[in-house]
Amino acid sequence: MTTLAKAGSGPDPGRDAEASAGVPARPATMRDVAAVAGVSLKTVSRVVNQAPNVAPDLASRVLEAIRLLDFRPNLTASSLRRADRKTSAIGLLLDDVANPFSSALHRAVEEVARGRGTLVFAGSSDEDPDRERELLLALVARRVDGLIAFPVPAGARNPDARNPDAPGGAPGGAFGGAGGGRARLLSESRLGRPMVVVDRPLPTGDVDSVTVDNRDSSRRAIGHLASHGHRRIAFLGDLRTIWTAAERYIGYLEGLAASGLPLDPRLVRHDLRSIDDAERATVELLGAAPPATRPSALFTGRNLITIGAVRALQRLGLHQQVALVGFDDILLGDLLAPRISVIAQDHAAIGRSAAELLFARLDGDHGPPRQLVVPTRLIPRGSGELPAR
């Protein structure tokens, strides 16, 4: 039978006096745990740091003392004593934690991390390379064991400097040029810090990634609209410097070609970063143009763009006339009239896959970089099935 020493027999009996006098007692220390458990300080340290070869009865006494005293180990100090220097924390660098896609992915990562006893530090880059670099430095300074990141493309804050005639808006792709945050990501990866990028891969291809098939999904959306008689399908997209936006635009072009439809540059709007941007662009496409040149359908390349387009359609009284398919689902999209047809991403699967891949690396998997592609679904709810007029 396991017997613990009396709590009052520790090296500092003043704890009880402080508590009885109404003074908040100081936090329990490892010495207090050692005294209550009747073991050495070194044994407590070995149990707290999960060292091997601790006798089960001693470990049980230490854990019971920890519970009785509500001992909270100093994880930063513990990590310095551990042979592997792990802190049981990972960093999650999102584009915008307020975006439903990012918040759902964040929750999925947290669920996996919680099962591993790991804390998640998260921040938003806002597609700003300088902010991304600042957050990366802060996470690394906190000695996170690994990183999951949405890479910020080079030139993200200057979309007008790109070539608008090139698919994705820029020769050399959406990650051309040097970027402070991206360079830091690559540097951390090459220094051996486990890392997984999500939503968009790094151009070098030597870092694990989890994405969806943006191009094929967009082709399916355009083919779906064309199958309902639409010949003038507009595209509203995010920053051309972002890989996902570039891929979705290429899928739009390929979908038009596969359906035998010509590209009309007047129906294309890039670099829409907010709901208000999308609403203005949609009003411009539908409100001022002559009827013969207006689109009969819209393909929106991001959830926030879809919301802005829906607002504009309702404002113009065209929500029952102009068809719409959005990339990524939106909250309450199935309650609108008409209900919004979407290309749905599985946020939970993306986050879960990224976290599991990162923990596999932390557990010692040194295999070649893996590029996982999570399937999407076309959900026809009504807006994408409106016939051409």
Buried (B, 14 or more C-beta within 10 A) or exposed (E): EEEBBEBEEBEBEEBEEBEEEEEEBEEBBBEBBBBBBBBEEEBBBBBBBBBEEBEEEBBBBBBBBBEBBEBEBEBEEBBEEBEEEBBBBBBBBBBBBEBBBBBBBBEBBBBBBEEBEBEBBBBBBBBBBBBBBBBBEEBBEEBBBBBBBBBBBBBBBEBEEBEEEBBBBBEEBBBBEEBBBBEBBBEBBEEEBBBBBBBBBBBEEEBBBBBBBBBBBBBBBBBBBBEBEBBBBBBBBBBBBBBBBBBBBBBBBBBBEEBEBEEBEEBBBBBBBEBEBBBBBBBEBBEEEEEEEBBBBBBBBBBBBBBBBBBBBBBBEBBEBBBBBBBBBBEEBBEBEBBBBBBBBBBBBBBBBBBBBBBBBBEEEEEEBBEBEBEBEBBEBBBBBBEBE
